[in-house]
């Protein structure tokens, strides 16, 4: 169990440090349906990560010759992340230029809880970074050889850790709305301004790690 948890910590942190979902949930907490949208977004985020993990374990990406199967998966994900790091770095705004954010963010105030749930599912399970990291994490958990119950616990811990940056704003807002509003607004502004740079560095670090892990598996 300890080996599995240790193996997925980096992946969980990589998912948690996702500027766009954090900005999205903060905007929802400033919307007319703040509580409903925030909770729905959190539910969709957790559900998306859990679903991808369950699918990976069910289809057995980690089974058989784990060195070759898991290694190939991680090499592919690592190369993808390095490509995305280059893309993010080249696409970062110039000094003084207003960063471009997704057009749908302007419509978040009109979101219903169902739309918030759907958006969270997309951002957690379809977004290339989070999809790749969750596949790598689930593959790592499956490759350790745990019992099913232990795999469930390991996946649960991974999902919780990967969701902390969504859980904390939602819970903080519900518990202390007035006190947390300035902090959330400040966080939103910083993440908006530095989104591309944060993502480029994150992709670079994660890409190097996952690619390295894959090469080690294929070489052993």
ZAFIZA-780667 format. One line per 8 residues: number of its first residue (from 1); their letters; for each residue x, y, z of C-alpha. Coordinates in Angstrom, 1 decimal. Example, Ala and Ser with C-alpha at 12.3 -4.5 7.8 and 13.67 -1.06 7.14 Angstrom:
<nodes>
1 = AS = 12.3:-4.5:7.8  13.7:-1.1:7.1 $
</nodes>
This chain:
<nodes>
1 = XXXXXXXX = 0.0:0.0:0.0  2.8:2.4:0.9  4.5:1.8:-2.4  1.3:2.6:-4.3  0.6:5.8:-2.4  4.2:7.0:-2.7  4.1:6.2:-6.4  1.1:8.4:-7.1 $
9 = XXXXXXXX = 1.8:11.4:-4.9  3.6:13.3:-7.7  0.7:12.5:-10.1  -1.8:13.8:-7.6  0.1:17.0:-7.1  0.2:17.5:-10.9  -3.5:17.2:-11.2  -4.2:19.4:-8.2 $
17 = XXXXXXXX = -2.0:22.2:-9.7  -4.4:22.9:-12.5  -5.0:26.7:-12.9  -8.0:26.5:-15.2  -10.2:24.3:-13.0  -9.2:26.3:-9.9  -10.2:29.5:-11.7  -13.4:27.9:-12.9 $
25 = XXXXXXXX = -14.5:26.8:-9.4  -13.7:30.2:-7.9  -15.8:31.9:-10.6  -18.6:29.6:-9.8  -18.3:30.6:-6.1  -18.8:34.2:-7.2  -21.9:33.2:-9.4  -25.6:33.5:-8.6 $
33 = XXXXXXXX = -25.8:29.8:-7.8  -22.5:29.7:-5.9  -23.2:26.9:-3.4  -25.0:24.6:-5.9  -22.5:25.1:-8.7  -19.5:24.8:-6.4  -20.7:21.5:-4.9  -21.7:20.1:-8.3 $
41 = XXXXXXXX = -18.3:21.1:-9.8  -16.5:19.3:-6.9  -18.7:16.2:-7.3  -17.9:16.1:-11.1  -14.2:16.6:-10.5  -14.0:13.8:-8.0  -16.2:11.6:-10.1  -14.1:12.1:-13.2 $
49 = XXXXXXXX = -10.9:11.2:-11.6  -12.4:8.1:-9.9  -14.0:7.0:-13.2  -10.8:7.1:-15.2  -8.9:5.3:-12.4  -11.6:2.6:-12.3  -11.5:2.1:-16.0  -7.7:1.8:-16.1 $
57 = XXXXXXXX = -7.7:-0.8:-13.4  -10.7:-2.7:-14.9  -9.1:-3.0:-18.4  -5.8:-4.0:-16.9  -3.3:-1.6:-18.4  -1.0:-2.6:-15.5  -1.6:-6.4:-15.9  0.6:-8.9:-17.7 $
65 = XXXXXXXX = 4.1:-7.8:-18.4  3.9:-4.6:-16.3  7.4:-3.6:-17.3  6.6:-3.3:-21.0  2.9:-2.4:-20.8  3.2:0.2:-18.0  6.5:1.4:-19.5  4.9:2.1:-22.9 $
73 = XXXXXXXX = 2.0:3.9:-21.3  4.3:6.2:-19.3  6.7:6.9:-22.2  3.7:8.0:-24.4  2.3:10.2:-21.6  5.7:11.6:-20.8  6.4:12.6:-24.5  2.9:14.1:-24.7 $
81 = XXXXXXXX = 3.6:16.2:-21.6  6.9:17.5:-22.9  5.1:18.5:-26.2  2.4:20.3:-24.2  5.1:22.1:-22.1  6.6:23.5:-25.3  3.2:24.5:-26.6  2.3:26.3:-23.3 $
89 = XXXXXXXX = 5.6:28.1:-23.1  5.5:29.3:-26.7  1.8:30.4:-26.2  2.4:32.4:-23.0  1.3:36.1:-23.2  4.0:38.8:-23.8  4.9:41.2:-21.0  1.9:43.5:-20.4 $
97 = XXXXXXXX = -0.4:41.4:-22.6  -3.8:40.3:-21.2  -3.8:36.5:-21.0  -6.4:34.7:-23.1  -8.7:32.5:-21.1  -11.4:30.1:-22.4  -14.5:31.8:-23.8  -16.8:29.7:-21.6 $
105 = XXXXXXXX = -15.4:31.3:-18.5  -17.4:34.5:-19.3  -20.6:32.5:-19.1  -20.0:30.7:-15.8  -22.4:33.1:-14.0  -25.2:31.6:-16.1  -24.2:28.0:-15.3  -26.6:25.6:-13.6 $
113 = XXXXXXXX = -25.4:22.8:-11.3  -25.8:20.3:-14.1  -23.5:22.4:-16.4  -21.0:22.8:-13.5  -21.0:19.0:-13.1  -20.5:18.4:-16.8  -17.6:20.9:-17.0  -15.9:19.4:-14.0 $
121 = XXXXXXXX = -16.1:15.9:-15.6  -14.5:17.2:-18.8  -11.7:19.1:-17.0  -10.9:16.1:-14.8  -11.2:13.2:-17.2  -10.9:14.6:-20.7  -8.2:17.3:-20.2  -5.0:15.8:-21.6 $
129 = XXXXXXXX = -2.9:16.5:-18.5  -5.3:15.2:-15.9  -6.2:12.2:-18.1  -2.6:11.3:-18.6  -1.7:11.7:-14.9  -4.7:9.7:-13.7  -3.9:6.9:-16.2  -0.3:6.9:-15.0 $
137 = XXXXXXXX = -1.4:6.9:-11.3  -3.9:4.1:-11.8  -1.4:2.1:-13.8  1.1:2.5:-10.9  -1.5:1.4:-8.3  -2.4:-1.6:-10.4  1.2:-2.6:-11.0  1.9:-3.0:-7.3 $
145 = XXXXXXXX = -0.2:-6.1:-6.9  -2.6:-5.0:-4.2  -5.9:-6.7:-3.3  -9.0:-5.0:-4.7  -9.9:-3.4:-1.4  -6.4:-1.9:-1.1  -6.6:-0.6:-4.7  -9.9:1.1:-3.9 $
153 = XXXXXXXX = -8.3:2.8:-0.8  -5.2:3.8:-2.9  -7.4:5.3:-5.6  -9.5:7.1:-3.0  -6.4:8.7:-1.5  -5.1:9.7:-4.9  -8.5:11.3:-5.8  -8.7:13.2:-2.6 $
161 = XXXXXXXX = -5.1:14.5:-2.9  -5.7:15.5:-6.6  -8.9:17.3:-5.6  -7.6:19.4:-2.7  -7.3:22.6:-4.7  -11.0:22.2:-5.6  -12.1:20.9:-2.1  -10.5:23.7:-0.2 $
169 = XXXXXXXX = -12.1:26.7:-2.1  -15.5:25.1:-2.0  -15.5:24.1:1.7  -13.8:27.5:2.7  -16.5:29.4:0.8  -19.4:27.4:2.4  -17.9:27.8:5.9  -16.6:31.4:5.8 $
177 = XXXXXXXX = -17.8:33.1:2.7  -17.1:36.7:3.7  -13.6:36.0:5.0  -12.6:33.9:2.0  -13.9:36.1:-0.8  -10.8:38.4:-1.0  -8.4:35.5:-0.9  -10.2:33.6:-3.6 $
185 = XXXXXXXX = -10.4:36.7:-5.8  -6.6:37.3:-5.3  -5.9:33.7:-6.2  -8.0:33.9:-9.3  -6.2:37.0:-10.5  -2.7:35.4:-10.0  -3.6:32.1:-11.7  -5.2:34.0:-14.6 $
193 = XXXXXXXX = -2.0:36.1:-15.1  0.4:33.1:-14.8  -1.6:30.2:-16.2  0.5:29.5:-19.2  3.8:29.7:-17.3  2.6:27.5:-14.5  1.3:24.9:-16.9  4.5:25.0:-19.0 $
201 = XXXXXXXX = 6.7:24.3:-16.0  4.3:21.7:-14.6  4.2:19.8:-18.0  8.0:19.9:-18.2  8.6:18.5:-14.7  5.8:15.9:-15.0  6.8:14.9:-18.5  10.4:14.4:-17.5 $
209 = XXXXXXXX = 9.4:12.3:-14.5  6.8:10.1:-16.3  9.1:9.6:-19.3  11.9:8.6:-17.0  9.7:6.2:-15.2  8.7:4.6:-18.4  12.2:4.3:-19.7  13.2:2.6:-16.5 $
217 = XXXX = 10.4:0.1:-16.8  11.2:-0.7:-20.4  14.9:-1.1:-19.6  14.5:-3.4:-16.6 $
</nodes>
